[in-house]
Amino acid sequence: MLTLFSLLQVPALVYSVAYGIKKQLVITSQPWQILSLFRNFTVTLNSAVNFILYCAFGQKFRRVFLRIFCKKWAKDHYRSVSERTAFTTNGSSTAHVPMIDKNSNSTKYTHAVGNGDAVL
């Protein structure tokens, strides 16, 4: 991922350095104008590729993306996943377990950690 980023950003780096050193030459020269078009393309391509890579490999990115842009689906999906998934944090076992509250006929979720239970 870092190699791809570097390759796609090099044209922008070269153009920016040249622009900083000899602005007038870069503005008027045909090869520099072509490099400018290529630079714009590679920077845009890098943004598109980064999005695809983050979606493919970044679980936290997918979760946040879905929470922002697909609120109802993400809420339903991650709630059902957390209800049936146990995981370990710092060596202690944790789980989200649905419980029916007999007094109010509603469902509460407990967060079991180690020896005690905490109602969420």
N, C-alpha and C positions, 0 to 999 in steps of 0.2 A: 504494500500500500504506500509506503514511504517512497519507494523507487518510482512508482507511477506518478505520485504527486510531484516529485522532483523533475521528472522528465517533462511533465505538462506545464510546469512553472518556469523552466529555463528560458523559453522565448520571451516571456514577460520580464524576466530579470535582465536579459541582454538588452532588450529595448529600453527599459527604464534607465539602465546605467548609461547607455549611449545618449539617451535624451537628456540626461543630467549633464553630460560632458559637452556635447555639441548639439544643442537644441535645433539650431537653424538647419544643419545638415540632415538631421533625422526627419525634420518636417518636410523638406523639399526633395529628398532622394527617393527614387522609385523602389529600390530594394528595401529600404527601411519602411516604406508604406506597405509593402507586401508582408514584411515581418510583423508589422502592426496588425494586419488582418489575421495572420497565422496565430499571433499572440492572443488575440481576442477569442479565436476558435478554441485554442488549447485551454485557456482559463475556463471557458464555458464548459468544455468537455470534462475538465477536472471536477467541476461542481456536480455535473450529472453523474459521473462515475462514483464520486464520494457518496452521494445519496444512495446509489444502488449497493455499494459496499457496506454502508452502515445498516441498511435494511437487511442485507443478507447475513451479516455477522454480529451486529450489535443488538443484543436482547434489550438492554436498557433504552437504546435509541428507538427501537420498535415500540416499546411500551409507552414512552413519552409521546412519540408521534401519534400513536393511536389514541392516547388520552386527549391530545389536543384536537386532532382532526376527525376522529371517529368516536366521539364521547360515549354514545350508548353502547356500541359494540365492545369497546375496550372495557367499560365498566362491567358489563355482563360476563365477558370472557375472563377477565382477570379475577373477578370475584369467584367464579366457578372453579378456576384453577387453584386459587388459594384455599378454597374449602376442602379440596381433596389432596393437597400437596403438603407433605411434611418435609422440613429442611433443617439443616444444622447451622447454628450461628455460634461461634466461639465455643464449640464443643458441647453445647446444650441442645437438646432436642426441642424443636418448636413445631406446633401444628395449629392450623385454624380449623376449629371443629364447630359445626352448627349445633345449637341446642335450642329446644323449644321451651320457652318460658310459659309454664302452666298458668300463671296468674294473669298474663296479658295476652295470651295466644299469639305471641310474636316470636320470631327467631332471633336469638342472640348468638354472637360468635365468641367463642372463648379462644384465648391465645395461651396454650399450654406451654410453660417453660419449666424445664427441670422438674422440681417436686411440686410446684404450685400452679394454680390456674388463675388467670386474670380475665375477667369479662370485659370485652371491648364494646 
